[in-house]
Amino acid sequence: MFGSELTVADAFFAPVASRFRTYSIELAEREREYCEPLLSHPAVGEYVNEAKSETWVLAHNEFSID
């Protein structure tokens, strides 16, 4: 991460790191060394859980991959 504690930069990049994982994008070792601890941080886990509990949907942002 950008320091010993989460920073604004980490908060900015957490969704990007999540997308790398979601889309199974293979990362180089240096990028993995940043993304893995970031995504396993309790604050990021809380962010993910809160996002999963959202009930509203913006139909224009939804799509199907078939």
mmCIF file of the N, C-alpha and C atoms, coordinates in Angstrom:
data_MODEL
# 
_entry.id   MODEL 
# 
loop_
_atom_site.group_PDB 
_atom_site.id 
_atom_site.type_symbol 
_atom_site.label_atom_id 
_atom_site.label_alt_id 
_atom_site.label_comp_id 
_atom_site.label_asym_id 
_atom_site.label_entity_id 
_atom_site.label_seq_id 
_atom_site.pdbx_PDB_ins_code 
_atom_site.Cartn_x 
_atom_site.Cartn_y 
_atom_site.Cartn_z 
_atom_site.occupancy 
_atom_site.B_iso_or_equiv 
_atom_site.pdbx_formal_charge 
_atom_site.auth_seq_id 
_atom_site.auth_comp_id 
_atom_site.auth_asym_id 
_atom_site.auth_atom_id 
_atom_site.pdbx_PDB_model_num 
ATOM 1   N N  . MET A 1 1  ? 0.839   -1.167  0.000   1.00 0.00 ? 1  MET A N  1 
ATOM 2   C CA . MET A 1 1  ? 0.000   0.000   0.000   1.00 0.00 ? 1  MET A CA 1 
ATOM 3   C C  . MET A 1 1  ? 0.890   1.237   0.000   1.00 0.00 ? 1  MET A C  1 
ATOM 4   N N  . PHE A 1 2  ? 0.276   2.395   0.011   1.00 0.00 ? 2  PHE A N  1 
ATOM 5   C CA . PHE A 1 2  ? 1.057   3.626   -0.079  1.00 0.00 ? 2  PHE A CA 1 
ATOM 6   C C  . PHE A 1 2  ? 1.687   4.027   1.250   1.00 0.00 ? 2  PHE A C  1 
ATOM 7   N N  . GLY A 1 3  ? 1.438   3.280   2.295   1.00 0.00 ? 3  GLY A N  1 
ATOM 8   C CA . GLY A 1 3  ? 2.017   3.559   3.599   1.00 0.00 ? 3  GLY A CA 1 
ATOM 9   C C  . GLY A 1 3  ? 1.633   2.446   4.552   1.00 0.00 ? 3  GLY A C  1 
ATOM 10  N N  . SER A 1 4  ? 1.931   2.627   5.838   1.00 0.00 ? 4  SER A N  1 
ATOM 11  C CA . SER A 1 4  ? 1.593   1.592   6.808   1.00 0.00 ? 4  SER A CA 1 
ATOM 12  C C  . SER A 1 4  ? 0.096   1.570   7.117   1.00 0.00 ? 4  SER A C  1 
ATOM 13  N N  . GLU A 1 5  ? -0.601  2.652   6.829   1.00 0.00 ? 5  GLU A N  1 
ATOM 14  C CA . GLU A 1 5  ? -2.050  2.749   6.991   1.00 0.00 ? 5  GLU A CA 1 
ATOM 15  C C  . GLU A 1 5  ? -2.671  3.032   5.627   1.00 0.00 ? 5  GLU A C  1 
ATOM 16  N N  . LEU A 1 6  ? -3.975  2.772   5.511   1.00 0.00 ? 6  LEU A N  1 
ATOM 17  C CA . LEU A 1 6  ? -4.652  3.107   4.256   1.00 0.00 ? 6  LEU A CA 1 
ATOM 18  C C  . LEU A 1 6  ? -4.584  4.607   4.022   1.00 0.00 ? 6  LEU A C  1 
ATOM 19  N N  . THR A 1 7  ? -4.427  4.983   2.778   1.00 0.00 ? 7  THR A N  1 
ATOM 20  C CA . THR A 1 7  ? -4.370  6.388   2.411   1.00 0.00 ? 7  THR A CA 1 
ATOM 21  C C  . THR A 1 7  ? -5.491  6.681   1.416   1.00 0.00 ? 7  THR A C  1 
ATOM 22  N N  . VAL A 1 8  ? -5.660  7.947   1.067   1.00 0.00 ? 8  VAL A N  1 
ATOM 23  C CA . VAL A 1 8  ? -6.634  8.325   0.055   1.00 0.00 ? 8  VAL A CA 1 
ATOM 24  C C  . VAL A 1 8  ? -6.297  7.637   -1.271  1.00 0.00 ? 8  VAL A C  1 
ATOM 25  N N  . ALA A 1 9  ? -5.024  7.540   -1.582  1.00 0.00 ? 9  ALA A N  1 
ATOM 26  C CA . ALA A 1 9  ? -4.610  6.876   -2.823  1.00 0.00 ? 9  ALA A CA 1 
ATOM 27  C C  . ALA A 1 9  ? -5.035  5.408   -2.812  1.00 0.00 ? 9  ALA A C  1 
ATOM 28  N N  . ASP A 1 10 ? -4.910  4.732   -1.676  1.00 0.00 ? 10 ASP A N  1 
ATOM 29  C CA . ASP A 1 10 ? -5.346  3.338   -1.573  1.00 0.00 ? 10 ASP A CA 1 
ATOM 30  C C  . ASP A 1 10 ? -6.860  3.240   -1.776  1.00 0.00 ? 10 ASP A C  1 
ATOM 31  N N  . ALA A 1 11 ? -7.606  4.161   -1.179  1.00 0.00 ? 11 ALA A N  1 
ATOM 32  C CA . ALA A 1 11 ? -9.062  4.163   -1.342  1.00 0.00 ? 11 ALA A CA 1 
ATOM 33  C C  . ALA A 1 11 ? -9.430  4.369   -2.810  1.00 0.00 ? 11 ALA A C  1 
ATOM 34  N N  . PHE A 1 12 ? -8.676  5.200   -3.486  1.00 0.00 ? 12 PHE A N  1 
ATOM 35  C CA . PHE A 1 12 ? -8.925  5.451   -4.906  1.00 0.00 ? 12 PHE A CA 1 
ATOM 36  C C  . PHE A 1 12 ? -8.671  4.195   -5.733  1.00 0.00 ? 12 PHE A C  1 
ATOM 37  N N  . PHE A 1 13 ? -7.613  3.460   -5.416  1.00 0.00 ? 13 PHE A N  1 
ATOM 38  C CA . PHE A 1 13 ? -7.227  2.302   -6.224  1.00 0.00 ? 13 PHE A CA 1 
ATOM 39  C C  . PHE A 1 13 ? -7.897  0.997   -5.800  1.00 0.00 ? 13 PHE A C  1 
ATOM 40  N N  . ALA A 1 14 ? -8.564  0.953   -4.660  1.00 0.00 ? 14 ALA A N  1 
ATOM 41  C CA . ALA A 1 14 ? -9.227  -0.285  -4.224  1.00 0.00 ? 14 ALA A CA 1 
ATOM 42  C C  . ALA A 1 14 ? -10.234 -0.796  -5.250  1.00 0.00 ? 14 ALA A C  1 
ATOM 43  N N  . PRO A 1 15 ? -11.103 0.055   -5.824  1.00 0.00 ? 15 PRO A N  1 
ATOM 44  C CA . PRO A 1 15 ? -12.019 -0.464  -6.855  1.00 0.00 ? 15 PRO A CA 1 
ATOM 45  C C  . PRO A 1 15 ? -11.282 -0.964  -8.099  1.00 0.00 ? 15 PRO A C  1 
ATOM 46  N N  . VAL A 1 16 ? -10.172 -0.351  -8.435  1.00 0.00 ? 16 VAL A N  1 
ATOM 47  C CA . VAL A 1 16 ? -9.379  -0.797  -9.587  1.00 0.00 ? 16 VAL A CA 1 
ATOM 48  C C  . VAL A 1 16 ? -8.803  -2.179  -9.297  1.00 0.00 ? 16 VAL A C  1 
ATOM 49  N N  . ALA A 1 17 ? -8.242  -2.348  -8.108  1.00 0.00 ? 17 ALA A N  1 
ATOM 50  C CA . ALA A 1 17 ? -7.694  -3.645  -7.714  1.00 0.00 ? 17 ALA A CA 1 
ATOM 51  C C  . ALA A 1 17 ? -8.788  -4.703  -7.712  1.00 0.00 ? 17 ALA A C  1 
ATOM 52  N N  . SER A 1 18 ? -9.978  -4.317  -7.271  1.00 0.00 ? 18 SER A N  1 
ATOM 53  C CA . SER A 1 18 ? -11.106 -5.241  -7.270  1.00 0.00 ? 18 SER A CA 1 
ATOM 54  C C  . SER A 1 18 ? -11.468 -5.665  -8.685  1.00 0.00 ? 18 SER A C  1 
ATOM 55  N N  . ARG A 1 19 ? -11.434 -4.752  -9.610  1.00 0.00 ? 19 ARG A N  1 
ATOM 56  C CA . ARG A 1 19 ? -11.738 -5.097  -11.002 1.00 0.00 ? 19 ARG A CA 1 
ATOM 57  C C  . ARG A 1 19 ? -10.681 -6.028  -11.590 1.00 0.00 ? 19 ARG A C  1 
ATOM 58  N N  . PHE A 1 20 ? -9.427  -5.826  -11.222 1.00 0.00 ? 20 PHE A N  1 
ATOM 59  C CA . PHE A 1 20 ? -8.391  -6.755  -11.675 1.00 0.00 ? 20 PHE A CA 1 
ATOM 60  C C  . PHE A 1 20 ? -8.753  -8.171  -11.237 1.00 0.00 ? 20 PHE A C  1 
ATOM 61  N N  . ARG A 1 21 ? -9.196  -8.315  -9.986  1.00 0.00 ? 21 ARG A N  1 
ATOM 62  C CA . ARG A 1 21 ? -9.565  -9.633  -9.466  1.00 0.00 ? 21 ARG A CA 1 
ATOM 63  C C  . ARG A 1 21 ? -10.834 -10.141 -10.161 1.00 0.00 ? 21 ARG A C  1 
ATOM 64  N N  . THR A 1 22 ? -11.848 -9.302  -10.282 1.00 0.00 ? 22 THR A N  1 
ATOM 65  C CA . THR A 1 22 ? -13.120 -9.698  -10.885 1.00 0.00 ? 22 THR A CA 1 
ATOM 66  C C  . THR A 1 22 ? -12.940 -10.205 -12.304 1.00 0.00 ? 22 THR A C  1 
ATOM 67  N N  . TYR A 1 23 ? -12.118 -9.501  -13.075 1.00 0.00 ? 23 TYR A N  1 
ATOM 68  C CA . TYR A 1 23 ? -11.926 -9.857  -14.475 1.00 0.00 ? 23 TYR A CA 1 
ATOM 69  C C  . TYR A 1 23 ? -10.739 -10.790 -14.696 1.00 0.00 ? 23 TYR A C  1 
ATOM 70  N N  . SER A 1 24 ? -10.173 -11.321 -13.612 1.00 0.00 ? 24 SER A N  1 
ATOM 71  C CA . SER A 1 24 ? -9.060  -12.281 -13.674 1.00 0.00 ? 24 SER A CA 1 
ATOM 72  C C  . SER A 1 24 ? -7.902  -11.753 -14.513 1.00 0.00 ? 24 SER A C  1 
ATOM 73  N N  . ILE A 1 25 ? -7.566  -10.493 -14.291 1.00 0.00 ? 25 ILE A N  1 
ATOM 74  C CA . ILE A 1 25 ? -6.438  -9.902  -15.006 1.00 0.00 ? 25 ILE A CA 1 
ATOM 75  C C  . ILE A 1 25 ? -5.149  -10.327 -14.314 1.00 0.00 ? 25 ILE A C  1 
ATOM 76  N N  . GLU A 1 26 ? -4.259  -10.916 -15.085 1.00 0.00 ? 26 GLU A N  1 
ATOM 77  C CA . GLU A 1 26 ? -2.994  -11.375 -14.526 1.00 0.00 ? 26 GLU A CA 1 
ATOM 78  C C  . GLU A 1 26 ? -2.080  -10.178 -14.294 1.00 0.00 ? 26 GLU A C  1 
ATOM 79  N N  . LEU A 1 27 ? -1.576  -10.077 -13.080 1.00 0.00 ? 27 LEU A N  1 
ATOM 80  C CA . LEU A 1 27 ? -0.712  -8.960  -12.713 1.00 0.00 ? 27 LEU A CA 1 
ATOM 81  C C  . LEU A 1 27 ? 0.723   -9.425  -12.527 1.00 0.00 ? 27 LEU A C  1 
ATOM 82  N N  . ALA A 1 28 ? 1.641   -8.519  -12.751 1.00 0.00 ? 28 ALA A N  1 
ATOM 83  C CA . ALA A 1 28 ? 3.048   -8.791  -12.464 1.00 0.00 ? 28 ALA A CA 1 
ATOM 84  C C  . ALA A 1 28 ? 3.224   -8.849  -10.941 1.00 0.00 ? 28 ALA A C  1 
ATOM 85  N N  . GLU A 1 29 ? 4.332   -9.390  -10.508 1.00 0.00 ? 29 GLU A N  1 
ATOM 86  C CA . GLU A 1 29 ? 4.577   -9.577  -9.078  1.00 0.00 ? 29 GLU A CA 1 
ATOM 87  C C  . GLU A 1 29 ? 4.441   -8.269  -8.293  1.00 0.00 ? 29 GLU A C  1 
ATOM 88  N N  . ARG A 1 30 ? 4.998   -7.196  -8.795  1.00 0.00 ? 30 ARG A N  1 
ATOM 89  C CA . ARG A 1 30 ? 4.960   -5.920  -8.073  1.00 0.00 ? 30 ARG A CA 1 
ATOM 90  C C  . ARG A 1 30 ? 3.517   -5.447  -7.871  1.00 0.00 ? 30 ARG A C  1 
ATOM 91  N N  . GLU A 1 31 ? 2.691   -5.579  -8.900  1.00 0.00 ? 31 GLU A N  1 
ATOM 92  C CA . GLU A 1 31 ? 1.294   -5.165  -8.793  1.00 0.00 ? 31 GLU A CA 1 
ATOM 93  C C  . GLU A 1 31 ? 0.521   -6.075  -7.838  1.00 0.00 ? 31 GLU A C  1 
ATOM 94  N N  . ARG A 1 32 ? 0.792   -7.377  -7.890  1.00 0.00 ? 32 ARG A N  1 
ATOM 95  C CA . ARG A 1 32 ? 0.155   -8.317  -6.947  1.00 0.00 ? 32 ARG A CA 1 
ATOM 96  C C  . ARG A 1 32 ? 0.530   -7.974  -5.520  1.00 0.00 ? 32 ARG A C  1 
ATOM 97  N N  . GLU A 1 33 ? 1.798   -7.581  -5.301  1.00 0.00 ? 33 GLU A N  1 
ATOM 98  C CA . GLU A 1 33 ? 2.257   -7.234  -3.951  1.00 0.00 ? 33 GLU A CA 1 
ATOM 99  C C  . GLU A 1 33 ? 1.538   -6.012  -3.403  1.00 0.00 ? 33 GLU A C  1 
ATOM 100 N N  . TYR A 1 34 ? 0.968   -5.207  -4.277  1.00 0.00 ? 34 TYR A N  1 
ATOM 101 C CA . TYR A 1 34 ? 0.169   -4.060  -3.841  1.00 0.00 ? 34 TYR A CA 1 
ATOM 102 C C  . TYR A 1 34 ? -1.300  -4.464  -3.687  1.00 0.00 ? 34 TYR A C  1 
ATOM 103 N N  . CYS A 1 35 ? -1.845  -5.140  -4.691  1.00 0.00 ? 35 CYS A N  1 
ATOM 104 C CA . CYS A 1 35 ? -3.281  -5.427  -4.711  1.00 0.00 ? 35 CYS A CA 1 
ATOM 105 C C  . CYS A 1 35 ? -3.707  -6.427  -3.643  1.00 0.00 ? 35 CYS A C  1 
ATOM 106 N N  . GLU A 1 36 ? -2.961  -7.474  -3.436  1.00 0.00 ? 36 GLU A N  1 
ATOM 107 C CA . GLU A 1 36 ? -3.375  -8.514  -2.498  1.00 0.00 ? 36 GLU A CA 1 
ATOM 108 C C  . GLU A 1 36 ? -3.541  -7.985  -1.070  1.00 0.00 ? 36 GLU A C  1 
ATOM 109 N N  . PRO A 1 37 ? -2.568  -7.265  -0.499  1.00 0.00 ? 37 PRO A N  1 
ATOM 110 C CA . PRO A 1 37 ? -2.787  -6.727  0.849   1.00 0.00 ? 37 PRO A CA 1 
ATOM 111 C C  . PRO A 1 37 ? -3.909  -5.680  0.889   1.00 0.00 ? 37 PRO A C  1 
ATOM 112 N N  . LEU A 1 38 ? -4.012  -4.898  -0.175  1.00 0.00 ? 38 LEU A N  1 
ATOM 113 C CA . LEU A 1 38 ? -5.062  -3.891  -0.222  1.00 0.00 ? 38 LEU A CA 1 
ATOM 114 C C  . LEU A 1 38 ? -6.433  -4.556  -0.173  1.00 0.00 ? 38 LEU A C  1 
ATOM 115 N N  . LEU A 1 39 ? -6.643  -5.573  -1.006  1.00 0.00 ? 39 LEU A N  1 
ATOM 116 C CA . LEU A 1 39 ? -7.936  -6.227  -1.063  1.00 0.00 ? 39 LEU A CA 1 
ATOM 117 C C  . LEU A 1 39 ? -8.242  -7.054  0.181   1.00 0.00 ? 39 LEU A C  1 
ATOM 118 N N  . SER A 1 40 ? -7.238  -7.429  0.940   1.00 0.00 ? 40 SER A N  1 
ATOM 119 C CA . SER A 1 40 ? -7.469  -8.196  2.166   1.00 0.00 ? 40 SER A CA 1 
ATOM 120 C C  . SER A 1 40 ? -7.561  -7.307  3.407   1.00 0.00 ? 40 SER A C  1 
ATOM 121 N N  . HIS A 1 41 ? -7.415  -5.997  3.236   1.00 0.00 ? 41 HIS A N  1 
ATOM 122 C CA . HIS A 1 41 ? -7.514  -5.075  4.370   1.00 0.00 ? 41 HIS A CA 1 
ATOM 123 C C  . HIS A 1 41 ? -8.956  -5.048  4.879   1.00 0.00 ? 41 HIS A C  1 
ATOM 124 N N  . PRO A 1 42 ? -9.167  -5.048  6.206   1.00 0.00 ? 42 PRO A N  1 
ATOM 125 C CA . PRO A 1 42 ? -10.525 -5.049  6.755   1.00 0.00 ? 42 PRO A CA 1 
ATOM 126 C C  . PRO A 1 42 ? -11.405 -3.899  6.254   1.00 0.00 ? 42 PRO A C  1 
ATOM 127 N N  . ALA A 1 43 ? -10.848 -2.728  6.051   1.00 0.00 ? 43 ALA A N  1 
ATOM 128 C CA . ALA A 1 43 ? -11.646 -1.594  5.572   1.00 0.00 ? 43 ALA A CA 1 
ATOM 129 C C  . ALA A 1 43 ? -12.139 -1.832  4.150   1.00 0.00 ? 43 ALA A C  1 
ATOM 130 N N  . VAL A 1 44 ? -11.324 -2.464  3.330   1.00 0.00 ? 44 VAL A N  1 
ATOM 131 C CA . VAL A 1 44 ? -11.734 -2.769  1.962   1.00 0.00 ? 44 VAL A CA 1 
ATOM 132 C C  . VAL A 1 44 ? -12.787 -3.876  1.992   1.00 0.00 ? 44 VAL A C  1 
ATOM 133 N N  . GLY A 1 45 ? -12.641 -4.833  2.875   1.00 0.00 ? 45 GLY A N  1 
ATOM 134 C CA . GLY A 1 45 ? -13.655 -5.873  3.041   1.00 0.00 ? 45 GLY A CA 1 
ATOM 135 C C  . GLY A 1 45 ? -14.993 -5.284  3.449   1.00 0.00 ? 45 GLY A C  1 
ATOM 136 N N  . GLU A 1 46 ? -14.962 -4.299  4.327   1.00 0.00 ? 46 GLU A N  1 
ATOM 137 C CA . GLU A 1 46 ? -16.188 -3.610  4.742   1.00 0.00 ? 46 GLU A CA 1 
ATOM 138 C C  . GLU A 1 46 ? -16.821 -2.895  3.544   1.00 0.00 ? 46 GLU A C  1 
ATOM 139 N N  . TYR A 1 47 ? -15.994 -2.249  2.753   1.00 0.00 ? 47 TYR A N  1 
ATOM 140 C CA . TYR A 1 47 ? -16.462 -1.557  1.535   1.00 0.00 ? 47 TYR A CA 1 
ATOM 141 C C  . TYR A 1 47 ? -17.152 -2.549  0.596   1.00 0.00 ? 47 TYR A C  1 
ATOM 142 N N  . VAL A 1 48 ? -16.554 -3.706  0.398   1.00 0.00 ? 48 VAL A N  1 
ATOM 143 C CA . VAL A 1 48 ? -17.105 -4.716  -0.495  1.00 0.00 ? 48 VAL A CA 1 
ATOM 144 C C  . VAL A 1 48 ? -18.433 -5.241  0.056   1.00 0.00 ? 48 VAL A C  1 
ATOM 145 N N  . ASN A 1 49 ? -18.471 -5.527  1.352   1.00 0.00 ? 49 ASN A N  1 
ATOM 146 C CA . ASN A 1 49 ? -19.706 -6.030  1.948   1.00 0.00 ? 49 ASN A CA 1 
ATOM 147 C C  . ASN A 1 49 ? -20.837 -5.009  1.867   1.00 0.00 ? 49 ASN A C  1 
ATOM 148 N N  . GLU A 1 50 ? -20.517 -3.747  2.085   1.00 0.00 ? 50 GLU A N  1 
ATOM 149 C CA . GLU A 1 50 ? -21.526 -2.697  1.964   1.00 0.00 ? 50 GLU A CA 1 
ATOM 150 C C  . GLU A 1 50 ? -22.035 -2.617  0.525   1.00 0.00 ? 50 GLU A C  1 
ATOM 151 N N  . ALA A 1 51 ? -21.133 -2.725  -0.435  1.00 0.00 ? 51 ALA A N  1 
ATOM 152 C CA . ALA A 1 51 ? -21.540 -2.673  -1.844  1.00 0.00 ? 51 ALA A CA 1 
ATOM 153 C C  . ALA A 1 51 ? -22.453 -3.846  -2.182  1.00 0.00 ? 51 ALA A C  1 
ATOM 154 N N  . LYS A 1 52 ? -22.160 -5.015  -1.655  1.00 0.00 ? 52 LYS A N  1 
ATOM 155 C CA . LYS A 1 52 ? -22.988 -6.197  -1.929  1.00 0.00 ? 52 LYS A CA 1 
ATOM 156 C C  . LYS A 1 52 ? -24.387 -6.064  -1.342  1.00 0.00 ? 52 LYS A C  1 
ATOM 157 N N  . SER A 1 53 ? -24.531 -5.253  -0.311  1.00 0.00 ? 53 SER A N  1 
ATOM 158 C CA . SER A 1 53 ? -25.838 -5.106  0.331   1.00 0.00 ? 53 SER A CA 1 
ATOM 159 C C  . SER A 1 53 ? -26.719 -4.055  -0.357  1.00 0.00 ? 53 SER A C  1 
ATOM 160 N N  . GLU A 1 54 ? -26.187 -3.362  -1.346  1.00 0.00 ? 54 GLU A N  1 
ATOM 161 C CA . GLU A 1 54 ? -26.989 -2.370  -2.074  1.00 0.00 ? 54 GLU A CA 1 
ATOM 162 C C  . GLU A 1 54 ? -28.152 -3.076  -2.773  1.00 0.00 ? 54 GLU A C  1 
ATOM 163 N N  . THR A 1 55 ? -29.313 -2.448  -2.742  1.00 0.00 ? 55 THR A N  1 
ATOM 164 C CA . THR A 1 55 ? -30.491 -3.058  -3.358  1.00 0.00 ? 55 THR A CA 1 
ATOM 165 C C  . THR A 1 55 ? -30.934 -2.351  -4.637  1.00 0.00 ? 55 THR A C  1 
ATOM 166 N N  . TRP A 1 56 ? -30.473 -1.143  -4.867  1.00 0.00 ? 56 TRP A N  1 
ATOM 167 C CA . TRP A 1 56 ? -30.899 -0.404  -6.059  1.00 0.00 ? 56 TRP A CA 1 
ATOM 168 C C  . TRP A 1 56 ? -30.021 -0.750  -7.246  1.00 0.00 ? 56 TRP A C  1 
ATOM 169 N N  . VAL A 1 57 ? -30.603 -0.631  -8.430  1.00 0.00 ? 57 VAL A N  1 
ATOM 170 C CA . VAL A 1 57 ? -29.918 -0.964  -9.671  1.00 0.00 ? 57 VAL A CA 1 
ATOM 171 C C  . VAL A 1 57 ? -30.141 0.162   -10.666 1.00 0.00 ? 57 VAL A C  1 
ATOM 172 N N  . LEU A 1 58 ? -29.102 0.547   -11.354 1.00 0.00 ? 58 LEU A N  1 
ATOM 173 C CA . LEU A 1 58 ? -29.219 1.499   -12.455 1.00 0.00 ? 58 LEU A CA 1 
ATOM 174 C C  . LEU A 1 58 ? -29.264 0.675   -13.735 1.00 0.00 ? 58 LEU A C  1 
ATOM 175 N N  . ALA A 1 59 ? -30.450 0.547   -14.284 1.00 0.00 ? 59 ALA A N  1 
ATOM 176 C CA . ALA A 1 59 ? -30.654 -0.349  -15.426 1.00 0.00 ? 59 ALA A CA 1 
ATOM 177 C C  . ALA A 1 59 ? -29.723 -0.039  -16.598 1.00 0.00 ? 59 ALA A C  1 
ATOM 178 N N  . HIS A 1 60 ? -29.440 1.242   -16.824 1.00 0.00 ? 60 HIS A N  1 
ATOM 179 C CA . HIS A 1 60 ? -28.579 1.589   -17.957 1.00 0.00 ? 60 HIS A CA 1 
ATOM 180 C C  . HIS A 1 60 ? -27.127 1.147   -17.759 1.00 0.00 ? 60 HIS A C  1 
ATOM 181 N N  . ASN A 1 61 ? -26.757 0.738   -16.546 1.00 0.00 ? 61 ASN A N  1 
ATOM 182 C CA . ASN A 1 61 ? -25.391 0.259   -16.282 1.00 0.00 ? 61 ASN A CA 1 
ATOM 183 C C  . ASN A 1 61 ? -25.312 -1.270  -16.286 1.00 0.00 ? 61 ASN A C  1 
ATOM 184 N N  . GLU A 1 62 ? -26.423 -1.939  -16.424 1.00 0.00 ? 62 GLU A N  1 
ATOM 185 C CA . GLU A 1 62 ? -26.442 -3.393  -16.374 1.00 0.00 ? 62 GLU A CA 1 
ATOM 186 C C  . GLU A 1 62 ? -26.314 -3.969  -17.781 1.00 0.00 ? 62 GLU A C  1 
ATOM 187 N N  . PHE A 1 63 ? -25.628 -5.074  -17.885 1.00 0.00 ? 63 PHE A N  1 
ATOM 188 C CA . PHE A 1 63 ? -25.502 -5.752  -19.161 1.00 0.00 ? 63 PHE A CA 1 
ATOM 189 C C  . PHE A 1 63 ? -25.275 -7.230  -18.892 1.00 0.00 ? 63 PHE A C  1 
ATOM 190 N N  . SER A 1 64 ? -25.492 -8.025  -19.907 1.00 0.00 ? 64 SER A N  1 
ATOM 191 C CA . SER A 1 64 ? -25.317 -9.451  -19.797 1.00 0.00 ? 64 SER A CA 1 
ATOM 192 C C  . SER A 1 64 ? -24.191 -9.890  -20.717 1.00 0.00 ? 64 SER A C  1 
ATOM 193 N N  . ILE A 1 65 ? -23.359 -10.763 -20.231 1.00 0.00 ? 65 ILE A N  1 
ATOM 194 C CA . ILE A 1 65 ? -22.283 -11.319 -21.052 1.00 0.00 ? 65 ILE A CA 1 
ATOM 195 C C  . ILE A 1 65 ? -22.669 -12.761 -21.352 1.00 0.00 ? 65 ILE A C  1 
ATOM 196 N N  . ASP A 1 66 ? -23.192 -12.958 -22.533 1.00 0.00 ? 66 ASP A N  1 
ATOM 197 C CA . ASP A 1 66 ? -23.645 -14.314 -22.921 1.00 0.00 ? 66 ASP A CA 1 
ATOM 198 C C  . ASP A 1 66 ? -22.880 -14.816 -24.108 1.00 0.00 ? 66 ASP A C  1 
# 
